[in-house]
Amino acid sequence: MTDDEHETTTDGTDDEPTVDDGGTASDGGLVDDDRFPTGGVPDTSHEDDDEHGLPPTYSIRRWFVTTNHKDIGLLYTVTALFFLIFGGLLALLMRLELWAPGANVMSAGSYNQAVSAHGLIMVFWFLSPLAFGFANYIVPLQIGAKDLAFPRLNALSYWLYLFSGILMGISFFQGSTFNGGWTMYAPLNMPVYTPEIGGTTTVLALILFVASATVGSVNFLTTMHRMRAEGMTLRRMPIFTWSILLTVWMMLFAFAALLAALMLLSSDRLIGTGYFAESSPGGAMLWAHLFWFFGHPEVYIVFFPALGAMAEIFQTFTGRRLVGRKWFIGAMLLVAIQSFVVWMHHMFLTSINLEIKTLFMATTIGISLPFDLMVFSLIYTMLKGKIRFKTPFLFGFGALVLFILGGITGVFLGAVVLDYTLRGTYWVVAHFHYVMVGGVTALVGGLYYWFPKMTGRMYDESLGKVHFAMYFVGFNLLYFPMFLAWETPRRVFEYAPGLTGWHQLSTVGAFLLGSSFLVMFYNLFKSAFVGDEVDGQPWDFASTAEWTVPSPPPLENFPGVPTYASGRLEFEDGGSAQTDGGAVHGKAAALPGSEATEVDHDEHAESHASIWPFVLGAGGFLVLLGLSGLQRGYFPSGTTGGLYIGTAVVGGVVTFGSLVAMTRERFHGPEGPFGESWPFSTVENTKLGLWIFLASDVILFGAFIGAYVFSRVAYGWTDWHHLIPAEHVVLPGLINTYLLLTSSFAVVIAMEFAERENRLGVVSSLLATVGLGVGFLVNKGIEWQHLFHISTDAFSAGWDPGTNIASTTFYVTTGLHGLHVIVGLIIAGYMIIRAWGGAYMGDDKPIEYFGLYWHFVDIVWLFLFPLFYIV
């Protein structure tokens, strides 16, 4: 069956199916119209979890060892809601302070901390993680997968997220947390303005969070591209899964740029380099470019999952398939691409020339057009359907209204002339919150929508509607007066006395909005234990696959291998998913390439438990907590400094030990063959995951190289040479080029020996790779040592990372590359030990995967060598 045959509806059109009042919505042809359950199946497929090494849900131990995507989804959701409370309390403190002009409740420093921490916590630790709680739980179910591609990496992503949030909380107790605004503009992000250790800890917490996001992005992209059920083509994927797919692609590249910015800032704060110091040419502009290259896609990273949830909710509660579904997906794809070419509209007040500002004004206005299409699609879906005013729909509809207001007011900021007046005022604050918290509104609707699926119980509908009424009124009381009080400057508590009334109205709205969440927490907590039981399908017109299995789903999701090859959901093992009076019948034949029609739970069942992701996350947390004490190259003297150093050392040992333990652990993840994997049908999961990771690494190194080029242009391209001593010669770099190129050749030889099952050849080739890599590092160390200690008239104190901007870019960029070399050598050393024991004989794939990484490191050096030694 072709995509077009599958998606053509009863009236012969692709976007506007004819559905009567008793009909059903169809999301991309996932489930036939006559088979949506009103009750669901008895949960007969829950097996003894201990068979999979996973303790029962009532055991605390389960939540430390679980790798199952549904458990991880619950952990993400609950943790994100905790950070909602954390950030929300900071917001209420701010609104109390703004009841009247001036310092009334907090000091100026405390207010700055509250503003900065509120923004960081809400953007990083609440908004995206809440969406990815849903994504973890729902996406594998919607695409017919048993789990994510790399379950342990999924657990690791959560633990890195949690520990990054803990690190952020600790920063409040290290003098003060970061207080330079959530955008961390330079030079306010430098120690001269934010000298407390807590400021550095905040930056390191963000690095740990980005590591979590990167691991999660690689995992989701591999899963969605490689592990869809047979017949689940990209065009047939549910809208929510589409929104997550585009979100994680944006995350992969946007967060790599943020990681680069944070690493450069960390080098300034930890070892005293000068990327963003006031004396550095263009330092403030460099930070703005790096941050907003991440920052504007982040708006869509936050909003896309909310948009996907809105689409699912609208389809379910109108009984209509989304009008213009393909155009809706195309619009999201266009926005995802355009999101990376609009960042400079955040910099209209800088010295960028008018022609470039005009260009980015055009791209900014242009990106609003696909959103217009999506908004009209949702509106027409309502008009053509029969609306059921349940709590999820109320929040979904409320989100649409709020987003329309936020989008319209954002168009004002897209015009250069108006931006000169409105930038830095509460107009921006109001617009930003109408968009971002408008997204939260849809996610709250998603929480109610999928709550029965996650818990097996129904929430209290009356309390849900009370929550919505309080939420919607409180939201608009809080944020709409900010448009009227737009002349208030951002991030300060001083404003004209004539605006006091509007601010007091906002404060009342803030407490009403906050109180509404108390209703939600009470409702959901109580309902999770005593709510009406829901077996499978609580909604009449839900059309996606998660509603065809019990609520909550069994450990491995489906009673067999799901397939959509016939145009309706079936299971190849003879299992069934209950429908309204019937079942989805099993399929006798296995998927292409499979040899059995029944799942062998003893030999081939996937693992679901591992303690090492938690331990690894804890180790990374300890390393960064210890490093937070390093200030411009020095730890504090005395016991305090020793404590920081000891923490970092212990963290390093734990991190390394847990990595080794993970490699030795017998863990069975999902195994193919999988159904749909275009365009990666010939690429294995591990290889695809590595490719995706390297794609993010390209952006990371690109940002570092871009920072070098930007700084050099700002200083003067040819004048740059005056910052470099004559002792910085080409020969060391040339020698290192030959060493790395030769080492790559040695990896290729190791692969050939593995194919021939020549153990000695494999070991010898990998030893040669390690030897050449060590030679690279030794040569680099000798070069650095020499440059550190030169003594000339121009550089009497040597040429170290803090000497000038040229030395900063040289040491930090080549140092990042050196870290990659060290990681590669550790992996190669581990592989030598395995190879000596007989591993890899006749199986060169692990060596090939290592080779991809090692070749990438070598290619990067081919760019760094001419930039730092010749040009």
C-alpha positions in Angstrom: 0.0 0.0 0.0 1.4 3.4 -0.9 1.3 6.5 1.3 -1.2 8.1 -0.9 -3.5 5.1 -1.0 -3.2 4.9 2.8 -4.0 8.6 3.4 -6.7 9.2 0.9 -10.0 9.7 2.7 -13.6 9.0 1.9 -14.2 12.1 -0.1 -11.1 11.6 -2.3 -9.1 14.4 -0.7 -6.1 14.0 1.4 -6.7 16.6 4.1 -10.4 16.8 4.7 -12.0 13.4 5.5 -15.7 13.0 5.9 -16.5 11.9 9.4 -19.9 11.8 10.9 -20.8 12.5 14.5 -20.2 8.9 15.4 -17.0 8.7 13.4 -13.4 8.9 14.5 -10.4 11.0 13.9 -7.5 9.5 12.0 -4.0 10.6 12.6 -2.2 9.7 9.4 -4.0 6.4 9.0 -2.5 4.8 12.1 -5.7 3.0 13.2 -8.9 2.2 11.2 -12.0 4.3 11.9 -14.0 1.4 13.3 -11.6 0.1 15.9 -11.1 2.7 18.6 -11.6 1.2 22.0 -14.0 2.6 24.5 -12.9 0.4 27.3 -9.7 -1.4 26.4 -8.1 -4.8 27.0 -7.7 -6.5 30.3 -4.1 -6.1 31.2 -3.1 -9.8 30.8 0.3 -9.0 29.4 2.0 -7.7 32.6 4.6 -10.2 33.4 6.7 -10.6 36.5 9.1 -7.7 36.2 11.9 -9.5 38.0 12.3 -11.7 34.9 13.9 -8.6 33.3 15.9 -7.7 36.3 13.5 -4.9 37.1 12.0 -4.5 40.6 8.3 -3.8 41.0 7.1 -0.2 40.8 6.6 0.0 44.6 10.3 -0.6 45.2 12.5 2.5 45.5 15.3 0.5 43.9 13.3 0.2 40.6 13.6 4.0 40.0 17.4 4.0 40.3 17.9 1.0 38.0 15.1 1.3 35.5 15.9 1.9 31.8 12.4 1.3 30.5 11.2 4.3 28.5 7.9 4.6 30.4 9.6 4.7 33.8 12.0 7.3 32.5 9.1 9.3 31.1 7.5 9.3 34.5 10.8 10.4 36.2 11.2 13.2 33.7 7.6 14.4 34.2 7.7 14.3 38.0 11.1 16.0 38.1 10.1 18.7 35.7 7.0 19.5 37.8 9.3 19.9 40.8 11.3 22.4 38.9 8.1 24.2 38.0 7.5 24.7 41.7 11.1 25.8 42.2 11.0 28.3 39.4 7.5 29.4 40.2 8.3 30.3 43.8 11.1 32.5 42.5 8.6 34.1 40.1 6.2 34.8 43.0 9.1 36.4 45.0 9.8 38.7 42.0 6.1 39.7 41.7 6.0 40.5 45.5 9.0 42.7 44.9 7.3 44.5 42.0 4.2 45.3 44.0 5.7 48.7 44.4 8.7 50.4 42.9 12.1 49.9 44.6 13.6 47.4 46.9 10.8 46.2 49.2 11.3 42.5 49.8 14.7 41.7 48.4 18.0 43.4 47.9 19.2 44.2 44.4 21.6 41.3 44.4 18.9 38.8 45.6 16.5 40.2 43.0 19.1 39.6 40.3 19.6 36.1 41.4 15.8 35.4 41.4 15.4 36.8 37.9 18.4 34.9 36.5 17.6 31.6 38.3 13.9 31.8 37.4 14.6 32.2 33.7 17.2 29.4 33.6 15.2 26.9 35.6 12.0 27.4 33.7 13.6 27.4 30.2 16.1 24.5 30.8 14.9 22.4 33.7 11.1 22.7 33.4 9.8 23.4 29.9 11.7 21.0 27.6 12.0 18.2 30.2 8.3 18.1 30.8 7.8 17.7 27.1 10.4 14.9 27.0 8.7 13.2 29.8 5.7 12.8 27.4 8.0 12.0 24.5 9.8 9.2 26.5 6.5 7.6 27.5 4.4 8.1 24.3 6.7 8.2 21.2 7.8 4.5 21.3 4.2 3.5 21.8 3.1 5.6 18.8 5.7 4.3 16.4 5.4 0.6 17.5 8.7 0.3 19.3 9.4 -1.7 22.5 11.8 0.9 23.9 14.2 3.6 22.7 17.2 2.4 20.7 19.7 2.8 23.7 17.8 2.2 27.0 20.8 2.8 29.2 21.6 6.1 27.4 18.0 7.1 28.0 18.4 6.5 31.7 21.7 8.3 31.6 20.0 11.3 30.0 17.6 11.5 32.9 20.2 11.2 35.6 22.4 13.9 33.9 19.3 16.1 33.8 18.5 15.5 37.5 22.1 16.0 38.7 22.4 19.1 36.6 19.3 20.5 38.4 20.8 19.6 41.8 24.0 21.3 40.8 22.0 24.4 39.9 20.4 24.3 43.3 23.7 23.9 45.1 24.9 27.2 43.4 22.6 29.1 45.7 24.7 28.0 48.7 28.1 29.0 47.2 28.0 32.7 47.9 25.2 33.3 45.3 23.9 31.7 42.2 24.5 33.4 38.8 23.0 36.9 38.9 23.8 38.3 35.4 20.4 37.5 33.8 19.3 34.2 32.2 20.8 35.2 28.9 24.2 35.6 30.6 25.3 38.5 28.4 29.0 39.3 28.3 30.8 40.8 30.1 28.3 40.4 33.0 29.0 36.7 32.8 32.6 37.3 33.8 34.0 36.8 37.3 34.6 40.6 37.7 30.8 41.0 37.8 29.7 37.6 39.1 32.6 36.6 41.2 30.9 34.0 43.4 31.6 30.3 43.0 27.9 29.8 42.6 28.1 31.7 39.3 30.6 29.2 37.9 28.5 26.3 39.3 25.5 27.5 37.3 27.5 27.5 34.1 28.7 23.9 34.8 25.2 22.8 35.6 24.1 24.0 32.2 26.9 22.1 30.6 25.7 18.9 32.4 22.2 19.7 31.2 23.3 20.1 27.6 25.1 16.7 27.9 21.8 15.2 28.9 20.0 16.9 26.0 22.7 15.6 23.5 22.5 12.0 24.7 18.7 12.2 24.6 18.7 13.7 21.1 21.0 11.0 19.7 18.8 8.3 21.3 15.5 9.7 20.0 16.7 10.4 16.5 18.1 6.8 16.2 14.9 5.4 17.5 12.5 7.4 15.3 14.6 6.8 12.2 15.4 3.2 12.7 12.7 1.5 14.9 9.3 2.3 13.5 6.9 -0.6 13.0 6.4 -2.0 9.6 4.2 0.3 7.6 4.8 3.3 9.9 6.4 5.5 7.3 7.5 9.0 8.1 4.4 10.4 6.5 2.2 8.2 8.6 3.7 9.1 11.9 1.4 10.9 14.4 1.7 14.6 14.7 3.1 14.4 18.3 5.9 12.1 17.1 6.6 14.4 14.2 6.9 17.4 16.6 9.4 15.4 18.7 11.4 14.3 15.7 11.8 17.9 14.5 12.4 19.1 18.1 15.3 16.7 18.6 16.9 17.6 15.3 16.8 21.2 16.4 18.2 20.3 19.8 21.1 18.4 18.3 22.5 21.4 16.6 21.2 24.3 18.8 22.4 22.7 22.0 25.8 22.0 20.4 26.2 25.8 19.9 25.1 26.5 23.5 27.6 23.9 24.7 30.4 25.7 22.8 29.4 29.0 24.3 29.3 27.5 27.8 32.6 25.8 27.4 34.2 29.1 26.3 32.7 30.8 29.2 33.8 28.1 31.6 37.4 28.4 30.3 37.2 32.2 31.1 36.0 31.5 34.6 38.0 28.4 35.5 41.4 29.0 33.9 41.3 32.8 33.1 41.1 32.9 29.4 39.7 36.0 27.7 37.0 35.2 25.2 34.4 37.5 26.8 36.4 39.9 28.9 35.8 43.6 28.4 39.3 43.9 26.9 38.6 41.2 24.3 37.6 42.6 20.9 34.0 41.8 20.2 33.6 39.6 23.2 30.1 40.7 24.0 29.0 40.3 20.4 30.6 36.9 20.2 28.5 35.7 23.2 25.4 37.2 21.7 25.9 35.4 18.4 26.6 32.0 20.1 23.8 32.3 22.6 21.1 33.4 20.2 22.1 30.9 17.6 20.9 28.5 20.3 18.4 30.8 21.9 15.9 31.3 19.1 15.7 27.7 18.0 15.1 27.0 21.7 11.8 28.9 21.4 10.6 26.3 18.9 12.3 23.4 20.8 10.1 24.4 23.7 7.0 25.0 21.6 7.0 22.2 19.1 6.1 19.4 21.5 3.3 21.6 22.8 2.1 22.1 19.3 2.2 18.3 18.7 0.2 17.8 21.9 -2.3 20.4 20.8 -2.8 18.6 17.5 -3.4 15.3 19.1 -5.8 16.8 21.6 -7.7 18.7 18.9 -8.1 15.5 16.8 -9.4 13.5 19.7 -11.8 16.0 21.1 -13.2 17.2 17.8 -13.5 13.7 16.2 -11.7 15.1 13.1 -8.5 14.3 11.5 -6.3 17.4 11.5 -7.2 19.5 8.5 -4.3 20.0 6.1 -2.2 17.4 8.0 0.6 17.2 5.4 0.8 21.0 5.2 0.9 21.2 8.9 3.9 18.8 9.0 5.5 20.8 6.1 5.1 24.0 8.0 6.7 22.6 11.1 9.6 21.4 9.0 10.0 24.8 7.4 10.0 26.5 10.8 12.6 24.0 12.1 14.9 25.0 9.3 14.2 28.7 9.4 14.7 28.8 13.2 18.5 28.8 12.6 18.4 31.9 10.4 16.6 34.4 12.6 18.8 34.7 15.7 20.2 38.1 14.8 16.8 39.8 15.4 17.8 39.6 19.1 20.7 41.9 18.2 18.9 44.8 16.4 20.2 47.3 19.0 23.9 46.4 18.4 26.2 47.9 15.8 25.4 45.4 13.1 24.9 47.3 9.8 21.4 48.1 8.6 21.5 45.8 5.6 22.0 42.7 7.7 19.4 43.9 10.2 16.9 44.3 7.3 17.7 40.8 6.1 17.0 39.3 9.5 13.9 41.3 9.8 12.7 39.6 6.6 13.6 36.2 7.9 11.8 37.0 11.2 8.6 38.0 9.5 8.9 35.0 7.2 9.1 32.5 10.0 5.7 33.7 11.2 4.0 32.6 8.0 4.2 28.8 8.5 2.8 29.3 12.0 -0.2 31.1 10.4 -0.8 27.9 8.4 -0.7 25.8 11.6 -3.0 28.1 13.5 -5.6 28.0 10.7 -5.3 24.2 10.5 -6.2 23.9 14.2 -9.0 26.4 13.8 -10.5 24.6 10.8 -10.2 21.3 12.6 -12.4 22.7 15.4 -14.9 24.2 12.9 -15.3 20.9 11.0 -15.5 18.7 14.1 -17.8 18.3 17.1 -16.0 19.6 20.1 -16.0 17.8 23.4 -15.1 20.3 26.1 -13.0 18.1 28.3 -10.1 19.4 30.4 -7.3 18.5 27.9 -9.2 20.3 25.1 -9.8 23.4 27.2 -6.0 23.7 27.9 -5.3 23.0 24.2 -7.7 25.6 23.0 -6.4 28.1 25.7 -2.9 27.5 24.4 -4.0 28.3 20.9 -5.5 31.6 22.0 -2.5 32.6 24.0 -0.1 31.7 21.3 -2.0 33.8 18.8 -1.6 36.8 21.1 2.0 36.0 21.7 2.7 35.7 18.0 1.0 38.9 17.0 2.9 40.9 19.7 6.1 39.3 18.5 5.7 40.6 15.0 6.1 44.1 16.5 9.6 43.1 17.8 10.5 41.7 14.3 10.5 45.3 12.9 13.8 47.0 13.4 12.3 50.4 14.1 9.8 49.2 16.7 12.4 47.0 18.3 14.5 50.1 19.1 11.6 51.3 21.3 10.3 48.0 22.7 13.5 46.1 23.3 14.5 45.8 27.0 10.9 46.6 28.1 8.1 44.6 29.6 6.6 44.3 26.1 9.2 41.7 25.5 8.5 40.0 28.8 4.8 39.8 28.1 5.4 38.5 24.5 7.9 36.0 25.6 5.6 34.5 28.3 2.6 34.5 26.0 4.6 32.2 23.7 6.6 30.1 26.2 4.0 29.8 28.9 1.4 29.4 26.2 3.4 26.3 25.3 3.2 25.3 29.0 -0.6 25.5 28.7 -0.7 22.9 25.9 1.7 20.7 27.9 -0.6 20.9 30.9 -3.4 19.8 28.5 -1.1 16.9 27.4 -0.6 16.0 31.1 -4.3 15.6 31.5 -4.7 13.9 28.2 -2.1 11.2 28.8 -2.6 10.9 32.6 -5.0 8.0 32.2 -2.5 6.2 30.0 0.4 6.7 32.4 -1.5 5.8 35.6 -4.5 3.7 34.6 -6.8 6.1 36.4 -8.9 9.0 35.4 -8.4 12.5 36.9 -11.3 14.5 38.4 -12.9 16.3 35.4 -14.6 18.9 37.6 -11.3 19.8 39.3 -9.6 19.9 35.9 -12.0 22.5 34.7 -11.6 24.5 37.9 -7.9 24.4 37.3 -8.3 25.7 33.7 -10.5 28.5 34.8 -8.1 29.7 37.5 -5.1 29.1 35.2 -6.5 31.0 32.2 -7.8 34.0 34.2 -4.6 34.1 36.3 -2.4 33.9 33.2 -4.0 36.9 31.5 -4.2 38.9 34.7 -0.4 38.2 35.1 0.9 38.9 31.7 -1.5 41.1 29.8 -1.0 44.1 32.1 2.7 43.9 31.2 1.8 45.0 27.6 0.1 48.1 29.1 3.0 48.7 31.5 5.5 48.1 28.6 7.7 51.1 29.6 8.9 49.2 32.6 12.5 48.2 32.1 13.3 44.5 32.2 15.2 42.8 35.0 15.0 45.7 37.5 12.5 46.5 40.2 12.4 50.2 39.6 9.6 51.6 37.4 7.5 54.7 37.1 5.0 55.1 40.0 2.2 55.6 37.4 2.6 52.0 36.4 2.1 50.6 39.9 -1.5 49.6 39.4 -0.7 47.4 36.4 2.1 45.7 38.3 -0.2 45.0 41.3 -2.7 43.5 39.0 0.0 41.3 37.5 1.0 40.2 41.0 -2.6 39.2 41.8 -2.6 37.2 38.6 0.7 35.5 39.5 -0.7 34.2 42.7 -3.9 33.1 41.1 -1.9 31.3 38.4 0.3 29.7 41.0 -2.7 28.6 43.1 -4.2 26.9 40.0 -1.3 24.5 40.1 -2.2 23.5 43.6 -5.5 22.4 42.3 -3.8 20.4 39.6 -1.3 18.7 42.0 -4.1 17.8 44.3 -6.3 16.4 41.5 -3.5 14.3 39.9 -2.0 13.1 43.1 -5.4 12.0 44.5 -6.5 10.5 41.2 -3.4 8.5 40.8 -4.5 6.4 43.8 -8.3 6.6 44.0 -9.4 7.8 40.5 -11.7 5.7 38.4 -9.8 2.9 36.8 -9.1 3.2 33.1 -8.1 0.0 31.3 -7.3 1.1 27.8 -9.1 3.9 26.0 -10.9 6.7 28.0 -11.4 9.0 25.0 -14.0 8.2 22.3 -11.9 9.4 19.3 -8.3 9.0 20.1 -6.6 7.5 17.1 -2.9 6.8 17.9 -1.4 3.5 18.9 -0.8 4.2 22.6 -4.5 3.9 23.2 -4.7 0.3 21.8 -2.8 -1.2 24.7 -3.7 -1.4 28.4 -3.3 1.7 30.7 -0.6 1.7 31.9 1.0 -0.4 29.1 2.8 -3.7 29.8 6.5 -3.6 30.3 7.3 -4.3 26.6 4.3 -2.3 25.3 2.7 -4.7 22.8 1.4 -8.3 22.9 3.4 -9.0 19.8 5.4 -7.2 17.0 3.1 -4.4 15.7 2.7 -3.8 12.0 0.7 -1.3 9.9 1.5 -3.1 6.6 -2.2 -3.8 6.0 -3.3 -0.2 6.8 -4.5 -1.2 10.3 -2.6 -2.1 13.5 -1.9 -5.8 13.8 0.5 -8.0 15.7 2.6 -10.6 14.0 2.6 -13.0 17.0 -1.1 -13.5 17.1 -1.6 -11.1 19.9 -4.5 -8.7 19.9 -5.3 -5.1 20.9 -8.9 -4.7 22.1 -11.3 -2.5 20.1 -14.8 -1.4 20.5 -16.3 -4.9 20.4 -13.5 -6.5 18.6 -9.8 -7.1 18.3 -7.0 -6.2 16.0 -6.1 -9.6 14.6 -2.7 -11.1 14.7 -0.6 -11.7 11.7 0.9 -15.1 11.0 4.0 -14.0 9.1 6.9 -12.3 10.7 8.5 -9.1 9.5 11.1 -9.5 6.7 14.2 -11.0 8.1 12.8 -12.5 11.2 12.9 -16.2 11.8 10.2 -16.8 14.4 6.7 -15.6 15.0 6.8 -15.8 18.7 8.9 -13.8 21.2 11.3 -15.9 23.1 11.2 -14.3 26.5 14.0 -16.4 28.0 16.7 -15.8 25.4 15.9 -12.7 23.5 13.9 -10.5 26.0 15.3 -7.0 26.4 16.9 -5.9 29.6 15.3 -3.1 31.6 17.6 -2.5 34.5 21.0 -1.1 35.1 22.5 0.9 38.0 25.4 2.3 36.0 23.5 5.2 34.3 22.8 6.5 37.8 26.3 6.0 39.0 27.8 7.6 35.8 25.5 10.6 36.3 26.6 10.9 39.9 30.2 10.8 38.9 29.8 13.6 36.3 28.0 15.6 39.0 30.9 15.2 41.4 33.5 16.1 38.8 31.7 19.4 37.9 31.0 20.2 41.6 34.7 19.8 42.3 35.7 21.9 39.3 33.3 24.7 40.4 35.9 25.7 43.0 38.5 26.4 40.4 38.6 30.2 39.8 41.0 31.6 37.2 43.4 28.7 37.5 43.4 28.4 41.3 41.4 26.5 43.9 40.7 28.2 47.3 43.4 27.8 49.8 43.1 25.5 52.8 40.5 22.9 53.6 37.9 24.3 51.2 40.2 24.0 48.2 41.2 20.4 49.2 37.5 19.5 49.5 36.8 20.7 45.9 39.9 18.9 44.6 38.9 15.7 46.4 35.4 15.9 45.1 36.6 16.2 41.5 39.0 13.3 41.9 36.4 11.0 43.5 34.0 12.0 40.7 36.6 11.2 38.1 37.2 7.7 39.6 33.4 7.1 39.8 32.9 8.3 36.2 35.7 6.1 34.7 34.7 3.1 36.8 31.0 3.3 35.8 31.9 3.6 32.1 34.0 0.5 32.3 31.3 -1.3 34.2 28.7 -0.3 31.6 30.9 -1.8 28.8 31.2 -5.1 30.8 27.5 -5.3 31.8 25.4 -8.0 30.1 22.6 -5.8 28.8 20.3 -6.6 25.9 18.7 -3.6 24.2 16.1 -3.8 21.5 17.2 -6.0 18.6 16.0 -5.9 15.0 15.0 -6.4 12.4 12.8 -3.3 12.7 10.0 -2.4 10.3 10.6 1.1 8.8 14.0 2.7 8.8 14.1 4.9 5.7 16.5 6.5 4.8 18.8 4.5 7.2 17.6 1.0 6.4 21.2 -0.2 5.8 22.7 1.6 8.8 22.8 -0.2 12.2 21.5 1.6 15.3 25.0 2.0 16.8 26.4 3.4 13.7 23.5 5.8 13.1 23.8 7.0 16.7 27.5 7.6 16.2 26.8 9.6 13.0 24.3 11.7 14.8 26.6 12.4 17.7 29.4 13.4 15.3 27.0 15.8 13.6 26.5 17.6 16.9 30.3 17.5 17.3 30.7 19.2 14.0 28.6 22.1 15.3 30.7 22.2 18.5 34.0 22.5 16.7 32.4 24.8 14.2 31.4 27.2 17.0 34.9 27.1 18.5 36.5 27.8 15.1 33.9 30.4 14.4 34.8 32.1 17.7 38.4 32.2 16.6 37.6 33.7 13.2 35.2 36.2 14.8 37.7 37.3 17.4 40.5 37.6 14.7 38.3 39.7 12.4 37.3 41.9 15.3 40.9 42.5 16.3 42.2 42.8 12.7 43.1 39.8 10.6 46.7 40.8 9.8 47.3 42.6 13.1 46.6 39.3 14.8 50.1 38.2 14.0 51.4 40.7 16.6 49.7 38.7 19.3 51.7 35.6 18.5 55.3 35.0 19.4 57.9 34.1 16.8 58.5 30.9 18.7 55.1 29.6 17.7 56.4 27.7 14.6 54.8 25.4 12.1 56.9 22.3 12.6 55.1 20.9 15.8 51.8 21.2 14.0 53.1 19.6 10.9 54.5 16.6 12.8 51.2 16.2 14.6 49.4 16.2 11.3 51.5 13.3 10.0 51.1 11.4 13.3 47.3 11.6 13.2 47.0 10.7 9.6 49.2 7.7 10.1 47.1 6.6 13.1 43.9 6.7 11.0 45.6 4.4 8.5 46.5 2.0 11.4 42.8 1.8 12.4 41.9 0.8 8.8 44.6 -2.0 9.0 43.1 -3.2 12.3 39.7 -3.6 10.6 41.3 -5.7 7.9 43.0 -7.9 10.4 39.7 -8.3 12.3 38.0 -9.5 9.1 40.9 -12.1 8.7 40.5 -13.1 12.3 44.2 -12.2 13.0 44.3 -11.4 16.7 47.9 -10.4 16.7 47.4 -8.1 13.7 44.4 -6.4 15.4 46.3 -5.8 18.6 49.4 -4.6 16.8 47.4 -2.1 14.7 45.5 -0.7 17.6 48.8 -0.5 19.6 50.2 1.5 16.7 47.1 3.8 16.8 47.6 4.4 20.5 51.3 4.9 20.1 50.8 7.5 17.4 48.1 9.2 19.4 50.3 9.4 22.5 53.0 10.8 20.3 50.6 13.5 19.2 49.8 14.4 22.8 53.5 14.4 23.9 54.5 16.6 21.0 51.6 19.0 21.8 52.7 19.0 25.4 56.3 19.9 24.6 55.1 22.7 22.3 52.8 24.1 25.0 55.5 23.8 27.7 57.9 25.8 25.4 55.4 28.5 24.7 54.3 28.8 28.3 57.9 29.7 29.3 59.2 31.8 26.5 60.8 35.1 27.6 61.0 37.8 25.0 60.6 41.5 25.0 57.0 41.2 23.8 56.1 38.2 26.0 58.3 38.5 29.1 55.9 36.3 31.1 55.5 33.6 28.5 52.5 32.9 26.2 49.8 31.1 28.2 46.0 30.8 27.7 45.4 34.2 29.4 48.0 36.2 27.7 45.8 37.6 24.9 42.9 36.6 22.7 45.2 34.8 20.2 46.6 32.6 22.9 43.2 32.0 24.3 41.8 30.8 21.0 44.9 28.7 20.3 45.0 26.8 23.6 41.3 26.3 24.1 40.5 25.2 20.6 43.4 22.8 20.2 42.8 21.7 23.8 39.3 20.7 23.0 40.7 18.6 20.1 43.3 17.2 22.5 40.5 16.0 24.8 38.9 14.2 21.9 42.2 12.5 21.3 42.5 11.4 24.9 38.9 10.0 24.8 39.8 8.1 21.6 43.0 6.7 23.2 41.0 5.5 26.3 38.6 3.7 24.0 41.4 2.2 21.9 43.2 1.0 25.0 40.0 -0.8 26.2 39.7 -2.3 22.7 43.3 -3.6 22.8 42.5 -5.5 26.1 39.4 -7.0 24.5 41.2 -7.9 21.3 43.9 -9.7 23.2 41.2 -11.8 24.7 39.9 -12.7 21.3 37.2 -10.1 20.7 36.5 -8.7 17.2 37.7 -11.8 15.4 35.5 -11.9 12.2 33.5 -8.9 13.5 35.1 -5.6 12.6 32.1 -3.4 13.4 33.3 -2.2 16.8 36.6 -1.2 15.3 34.7 0.5 12.4 32.7 2.5 14.9 35.8 3.6 16.8 37.4 4.4 13.4 34.6 6.7 12.5 35.2 8.7 15.7 39.0 8.6 15.2 38.8 9.7 11.6 36.6 12.6 12.6 39.1 13.7 15.2 41.8 13.6 12.5 39.7 15.6 10.0 39.2 18.3 12.6 42.9 18.6 13.0 43.3 19.1 9.3 41.2 22.3 9.7 42.9 23.4 12.9 46.5 23.0 11.6 46.3 25.7 8.8 44.2 28.1 10.9 46.6 28.1 13.9 49.9 27.4 12.3 49.9 28.8 8.7 47.2 31.5 8.1 
